[in-house]
Amino acid sequence: MDEWCRDVDDIMQEMLSRSFVQFRDARAWQPATNVYESSGAYHVCVELAGMSAADIHVQCEGDRRVTLYGQRDMPRPSEGELCIHVVEIDEGPFRREIDLPEAIDVEHIEADYSDANRGFLWITLRKK
């Protein structure tokens, strides 16, 4: 029995040591986010490459929290059957909550996910 356990352990160590074996968290992923502050607003930059604006949602919860959520499909080449070696780009549902130190004007939030921003969502949150 001890030999069998060692064999299984060796196989597991071999699998886990390979760079293409990755275990992904089943929960929503969090996109990389920067938050900047100017005298009159907070400016939030969220990295969401490869998405459609229709798949990104921005919601205010009170006047000090902004929640971003949505879903990103895995990018794939359109060529037939593939063997995947490395998967580092997050896909599936995402959620990011941002708590702000000051109240914002929830009636005047600006969001821009245009081609000019090259995959970054910019949100401007005016201070009250």
C-alpha positions as CSV (number, residue, x, y, z in Angstrom):
1,M,0.0,0.0,0.0
2,D,2.8,2.4,0.8
3,E,4.4,1.9,-2.6
4,W,1.0,2.6,-4.3
5,C,0.7,5.8,-2.3
6,R,4.2,6.9,-3.3
7,D,3.4,6.1,-7.0
8,V,0.2,8.2,-6.8
9,D,2.1,11.0,-5.1
10,D,4.8,10.9,-7.8
11,I,2.2,11.1,-10.6
12,M,0.5,14.1,-8.9
13,Q,3.8,15.9,-8.4
14,E,4.6,15.3,-12.1
15,M,1.3,16.7,-13.2
16,L,1.5,19.8,-10.9
17,S,5.0,20.6,-12.0
18,R,4.0,21.0,-15.7
19,S,3.5,24.5,-16.7
20,F,0.4,23.8,-18.7
21,V,-1.5,22.3,-15.8
22,Q,-3.5,25.0,-14.1
23,F,-6.4,24.7,-11.7
24,R,-8.8,27.7,-12.0
25,D,-11.0,29.1,-9.3
26,A,-14.7,28.5,-10.0
27,R,-15.7,31.9,-8.5
28,A,-15.8,35.0,-10.6
29,W,-12.5,36.5,-11.5
30,Q,-11.5,40.1,-10.8
31,P,-10.1,42.2,-13.6
32,A,-7.0,44.3,-13.0
33,T,-8.2,47.8,-11.8
34,N,-6.5,51.2,-11.2
35,V,-8.3,53.9,-9.2
36,Y,-7.2,57.5,-9.5
37,E,-8.4,60.6,-7.7
38,S,-8.5,64.2,-8.9
39,S,-10.0,67.2,-7.0
40,G,-13.5,66.6,-8.4
41,A,-13.7,62.9,-9.3
42,Y,-12.5,59.3,-9.1
43,H,-11.2,57.8,-12.3
44,V,-11.4,54.0,-12.6
45,C,-9.5,52.1,-15.3
46,V,-10.4,48.4,-15.7
47,E,-8.6,46.0,-18.0
48,L,-11.3,44.1,-20.0
49,A,-9.7,43.2,-23.3
50,G,-11.7,41.3,-25.8
51,M,-15.1,42.1,-24.5
52,S,-18.2,43.7,-26.0
53,A,-19.5,46.8,-24.1
54,A,-22.9,45.0,-23.9
55,D,-21.3,42.3,-21.7
56,I,-20.0,44.8,-19.1
57,H,-22.3,46.2,-16.4
58,V,-21.6,49.0,-13.9
59,Q,-23.8,49.4,-10.9
60,C,-23.8,51.7,-7.9
61,E,-24.5,50.4,-4.4
62,G,-25.2,53.5,-2.3
63,D,-23.0,56.5,-3.0
64,R,-19.6,54.9,-2.1
65,R,-19.5,51.6,-3.8
66,V,-19.3,50.7,-7.5
67,T,-19.7,47.2,-8.8
68,L,-18.6,46.0,-12.2
69,Y,-19.7,42.6,-13.4
70,G,-20.1,40.6,-16.6
71,Q,-18.8,37.7,-18.6
72,R,-15.9,37.2,-20.9
73,D,-15.6,34.2,-23.4
74,M,-12.3,32.5,-23.8
75,P,-10.5,33.8,-26.8
76,R,-9.8,30.9,-29.3
77,P,-8.5,30.6,-32.8
78,S,-11.2,29.6,-35.2
79,E,-9.3,26.6,-36.5
80,G,-10.8,23.2,-35.7
81,E,-9.7,21.0,-32.7
82,L,-7.0,22.4,-30.5
83,C,-4.7,21.2,-27.7
84,I,-4.3,23.8,-25.0
85,H,-0.9,24.2,-23.3
86,V,-1.3,27.3,-21.2
87,V,-4.4,29.2,-20.1
88,E,-3.7,32.5,-18.3
89,I,-6.3,34.8,-19.7
90,D,-9.3,34.9,-17.3
91,E,-12.6,34.0,-18.8
92,G,-16.1,33.4,-17.5
93,P,-18.0,35.6,-15.0
94,F,-16.2,38.5,-13.4
95,R,-17.0,40.8,-10.6
96,R,-15.1,43.7,-9.1
97,E,-16.3,45.9,-6.2
98,I,-14.7,49.3,-5.6
99,D,-15.2,51.1,-2.3
100,L,-14.5,54.8,-2.4
101,P,-13.5,57.0,0.5
102,E,-16.0,59.8,-0.4
103,A,-19.5,59.9,-1.7
104,I,-20.1,60.1,-5.5
105,D,-22.8,61.6,-7.6
106,V,-24.6,58.5,-8.7
107,E,-26.7,60.4,-11.3
108,H,-23.6,61.5,-13.3
109,I,-21.4,58.5,-13.9
110,E,-19.5,58.3,-17.2
111,A,-18.2,55.1,-18.6
112,D,-16.2,54.7,-21.8
113,Y,-15.2,51.4,-23.4
114,S,-14.5,52.6,-26.9
115,D,-12.0,51.3,-29.4
116,A,-9.8,54.3,-28.6
117,N,-9.3,52.9,-25.1
118,R,-7.7,49.6,-26.4
119,G,-9.5,47.2,-24.1
120,F,-9.7,49.4,-21.0
121,L,-12.9,50.6,-19.5
122,W,-12.7,54.1,-18.1
123,I,-15.3,55.2,-15.5
124,T,-15.5,58.7,-14.2
125,L,-17.2,59.1,-10.8
126,R,-17.9,62.7,-9.8
127,K,-17.6,63.5,-6.1
128,K,-20.6,65.0,-4.4
